[in-house]
């Protein structure tokens, strides 16, 4: 099987020649370095989308500045109702941006945010998707992201968990009005994705029960999953959600969802659900793990032993080993080669 065929077959609960090993493109080095180490045993996962968003009267800009010698970036959202902004600093190792504050700092900022969501126009972007598919061929699979569900989107992209919690207490009507609007607008995307060439559709939700809780997961995530599943009925599309946190308290709700698979599910010791638990909680769903980040740091013999334990607990079909979190530059080659060795020798058993 090609790397691409292996992943798609596993997610469809079909037989594969071995447990798929996946890694996000560009996560630990160049794609060429990863392929040189692991060959056709690894599938590169490329985050992409099948739509583009245009705005009629909303504009976006950013500027760089320094504080105490540290470079920072300020992003602006400008609308006829006003302008809001959010500051970010840069991670020195992985060069990613991390938010310092919130776009919403006062009650009137909710009106600006609401205008932005109302102003959006969603359009298909299939040609760009097809071009990425052509470029990466059988070594890659596009993790086609439709976007985070409403509560997760506000928490991770616009406010932060702490500020959103305060706003739910101080201005609940404004928050709920924006959440309702987001549901309405996001539902428009599902027809675009149902008709797209994407085989794999991902809600990049970063779900953890200690943040979202049962009520908000039931009210703001499950309805979006169900709406997408209904739009894609009969298309054969694989629908997954990125759930990389503590999930035990949500296990029954996840079981009720129409998701094909959990993507980036992180088993113990880095969470409160083991692979054996996942197999019991979610029969019939694919389990696509994020290999526990803590284990990458151990010597090769420990990595091998822990990988074999994970594989021994895994279901016979629909199981994939993925790497979705940054791995320190000085250990990823040893870690990835050892995980691959364990998968290959487990297959022979």
C-alpha positions in Angstrom: 0.0 0.0 0.0 1.1 3.6 -0.6 1.4 5.8 2.5 -1.8 7.6 1.5 -3.8 4.5 0.8 -2.7 3.0 4.2 -4.1 6.0 6.1 -7.4 6.3 4.3 -8.0 2.6 4.5 -7.3 2.6 8.2 -9.7 5.5 8.8 -12.4 3.6 6.8 -11.9 0.5 9.1 -10.4 -1.5 6.3 -7.4 -3.9 6.4 -3.9 -2.4 6.0 -0.5 -3.9 5.5 0.7 -2.4 8.8 -0.4 0.2 11.4 -0.1 3.6 9.7 2.6 6.0 11.1 1.8 9.6 10.4 3.4 13.0 11.1 2.4 16.5 10.4 4.3 18.0 7.5 7.2 20.2 8.7 6.7 19.3 12.4 10.1 17.9 13.2 12.4 18.8 10.3 11.9 18.9 6.6 9.6 16.5 4.9 12.6 15.2 2.9 14.5 14.4 6.2 11.5 12.5 7.5 11.1 10.5 4.3 14.8 9.7 4.2 14.5 8.3 7.7 11.2 6.3 7.4 10.6 5.9 3.7 7.2 4.6 2.7 6.4 3.7 6.3 5.4 7.3 7.1 2.6 9.4 5.8 2.9 13.1 5.8 -0.2 14.9 7.1 -0.8 18.3 5.6 -3.2 20.8 7.2 -5.2 22.4 4.4 -8.8 23.6 3.7 -11.2 23.4 0.8 -12.6 27.0 1.2 -11.5 30.5 1.4 -13.0 33.4 3.4 -13.5 36.8 1.9 -14.8 39.9 3.7 -16.7 42.9 2.3 -16.1 45.6 5.0 -13.6 44.0 7.4 -9.9 44.4 7.1 -7.0 42.7 8.9 -3.4 44.0 9.5 -0.5 43.3 11.8 2.5 45.1 13.0 5.7 44.0 14.8 7.1 45.8 17.9 9.4 45.0 20.8 8.9 44.9 24.5 12.1 44.6 26.7 14.0 43.4 23.7 11.4 40.7 22.8 9.8 40.8 19.4 6.0 40.8 19.4 3.2 41.1 16.9 -0.1 42.9 17.2 -3.0 41.8 14.9 -5.9 44.1 14.2 -9.5 43.5 13.0 -10.9 46.7 11.6 -14.7 47.1 10.9 -17.1 50.1 10.6 -18.1 49.4 14.2 -14.5 49.8 15.5 -11.2 48.1 15.7 -10.0 45.3 18.1 -6.5 43.9 18.5 -4.6 41.1 20.1 -0.9 40.8 20.9 1.3 37.7 20.4 4.9 36.7 21.2 7.1 34.2 19.4 8.3 30.8 20.6 12.1 30.8 20.1 12.4 27.1 19.3 9.5 26.4 17.0 8.8 30.0 15.8 5.1 29.7 16.5 3.0 32.6 17.9 1.4 32.6 21.3 -1.4 35.0 22.3 -0.8 37.3 25.2 -4.2 38.9 25.6 -7.7 38.8 24.0 -9.4 40.5 21.1 -12.3 41.2 23.4 -11.4 43.6 26.2 -14.7 45.4 26.7 -18.3 44.8 26.0 -18.4 46.8 22.8 -15.7 44.6 21.3 -18.3 41.8 21.0 -20.1 44.0 18.4 -17.0 44.2 16.3 -16.5 40.5 16.5 -20.1 39.9 15.6 -19.8 42.2 12.6 -16.7 40.3 11.4 -18.6 36.9 11.4 -21.6 38.5 9.7 -19.3 40.1 7.1 -17.7 36.8 6.0 -18.3 35.2 2.6 -17.3 31.5 2.2 -16.3 30.3 -1.2 -15.0 26.9 -2.5 -11.2 26.7 -3.0 -11.0 23.3 -4.7 -8.3 24.1 -7.2 -5.8 24.9 -4.4 -6.7 21.6 -2.7 -6.2 19.7 -6.0 -2.8 21.3 -6.6 -1.6 20.3 -3.1 -2.7 16.8 -3.8 -0.8 16.8 -7.0 2.4 18.0 -5.4 2.4 15.5 -2.5 0.9 12.6 -4.3 0.9 9.2 -2.6 3.2 10.3 0.3 0.7 12.8 1.8 -2.8 13.1 3.0 -4.6 16.4 3.4 -6.1 17.0 6.8 -8.7 19.3 5.4 -9.8 21.6 8.2 -13.3 23.1 8.1 -12.5 25.1 11.2 -13.0 24.9 15.0 -16.6 24.6 16.3 -17.9 27.9 17.8 -16.9 27.6 21.5 -13.5 26.2 20.6 -13.0 28.9 18.0 -13.7 31.7 20.5 -11.6 30.1 23.2 -8.5 29.4 21.1 -8.6 32.0 18.3 -10.1 35.2 19.7 -10.2 35.3 23.5 -8.3 32.6 25.3 -9.9 30.3 27.9 -9.6 32.7 30.8 -11.1 35.8 29.1 -13.9 33.7 27.5 -14.8 32.4 31.0 -15.0 35.9 32.4 -17.1 37.1 29.4 -19.6 34.2 29.9 -20.1 35.6 33.4 -20.1 39.3 32.7 -21.7 39.5 29.3 -23.5 36.1 28.7 -26.1 37.6 26.2 -23.4 39.0 24.0 -21.4 35.7 24.0 -24.4 33.6 23.3 -25.5 35.8 20.5 -22.1 35.5 18.8 -22.0 31.7 19.4 -25.5 31.4 17.7 -24.3 33.4 14.8 -21.2 31.4 14.4 -23.3 28.2 14.3 -25.4 29.6 11.6 -22.5 30.8 9.5 -20.3 27.7 10.0 -23.2 25.5 8.8 -22.9 27.2 5.4 -19.5 25.6 5.0 -20.7 22.0 5.1 -22.2 22.0 1.6 -18.8 23.3 0.3 -17.0 20.5 2.0 -19.5 17.8 1.1 -19.0 18.7 -2.6 -15.2 19.1 -2.3 -12.6 16.6 -3.4 -11.4 16.2 0.2 -11.5 12.7 1.5 -10.7 13.6 5.1 -12.5 16.5 6.9 -11.2 17.6 10.2 -12.6 19.8 13.0 -9.3 21.1 14.6 -11.0 21.5 17.9 -8.3 20.7 20.5 -10.9 19.2 22.7 -10.2 18.7 26.4 -13.0 18.1 28.9 -11.4 20.3 31.6 -11.9 23.4 29.4 -15.0 22.7 27.3 -17.0 20.7 29.8 -20.0 18.4 28.9 -22.6 21.1 28.4 -20.6 23.2 26.0 -19.4 20.2 24.1 -23.0 19.0 23.7 -24.3 22.4 22.7 -21.5 23.7 20.5 -19.4 20.8 19.2 -21.8 17.9 18.7 -24.3 19.9 16.6 -21.6 21.0 14.2 -20.3 17.4 13.8 -23.9 16.2 13.2 -24.6 18.9 10.6 -21.4 18.1 8.7 -22.1 14.4 8.8 -25.7 14.9 7.5 -24.3 17.1 4.6 -21.8 14.5 3.7 -24.2 11.5 3.9 -23.5 9.1 1.1 -20.2 10.8 0.0 -17.8 8.4 1.7 -16.0 11.3 3.4 -14.1 10.6 6.6 -15.0 13.1 9.4 -12.7 13.5 12.3 -12.1 15.9 15.2 -8.8 16.9 16.8 -9.3 15.7 20.4 -5.9 15.8 22.2 -6.8 16.5 25.8 -8.6 14.9 28.8 -11.6 13.0 27.4 -12.8 10.6 30.0 -15.6 12.9 31.1 -16.8 13.3 27.5 -16.5 9.6 26.6 -20.3 8.9 26.2 -20.9 12.1 24.3 -18.0 11.3 21.9 -19.5 7.8 21.4 -22.8 9.4 20.4 -21.2 11.7 17.8 -21.1 10.8 14.1 -17.4 11.2 13.8 -15.5 8.6 11.9 -12.4 8.9 14.1 -10.8 10.8 16.8 -7.6 12.5 15.5 -4.7 13.3 17.8 -6.2 11.4 20.7 -3.4 11.4 23.2 -3.4 8.3 25.4 -2.0 8.0 28.9 0.4 8.7 30.5 -0.3 12.1 29.0 -4.1 12.0 29.4 -6.8 10.3 31.4 -7.7 7.7 28.7 -5.6 4.7 27.6 -5.7 3.1 24.2 -7.5 0.1 25.9 -10.0 2.5 27.3 -10.5 4.2 23.9 -11.1 0.8 22.3 -13.8 0.1 24.9 -15.4 3.6 24.9 -15.6 4.1 21.2 -16.1 0.8 19.4 -16.5 1.3 15.7 -14.6 4.6 15.6 -11.1 4.9 14.3 -8.5 5.8 16.9 -5.8 8.0 15.5 -3.4 8.7 18.4 -0.9 11.5 19.0 2.0 9.5 20.3 2.4 10.6 23.9 4.9 13.5 23.9 6.5 12.6 27.2 7.7 9.2 25.8 9.8 10.8 23.0 12.2 12.0 25.7 13.1 8.5 27.0 15.9 6.2 25.7 15.1 4.0 22.7 14.4 0.8 24.7 11.7 2.6 26.8 10.2 4.1 23.6 10.1 0.6 22.0 8.5 -1.0 25.1 5.9 1.7 25.4 5.0 1.6 21.7 4.6 -2.2 21.9 2.2 -1.7 24.9 0.2 0.8 22.9 0.0 -1.6 19.9 -1.0 -4.5 22.1 -4.0 -2.5 23.4 -5.1 -1.2 20.0 -8.1 -2.4 18.0 -7.4 -4.7 15.0 -8.6 -2.1 12.5 -8.9 1.6 12.4 -5.8 2.4 14.5 -3.2 4.9 13.5 0.0 6.2 15.3 0.5 9.9 14.7 2.8 12.6 15.8 1.0 15.9 16.2 3.0 17.7 18.8 6.5 19.2 18.5 9.3 16.8 19.3 12.7 18.3 20.5 15.1 18.6 17.6 17.7 16.4 19.3 15.5 13.3 19.8 13.0 13.0 16.9 15.2 10.8 14.7 15.8 8.2 17.5 12.2 8.4 18.6 10.5 8.1 15.2 12.9 5.3 14.1 12.1 3.4 17.2 8.4 3.8 16.9 8.6 2.6 13.3 10.7 -0.4 14.3 8.1 -1.4 17.0 5.2 -1.1 14.5 7.1 -3.2 11.9 8.0 -5.9 14.4 4.5 -5.9 15.9 3.1 -6.5 12.4 5.3 -9.6 12.0 4.0 -11.0 15.3 
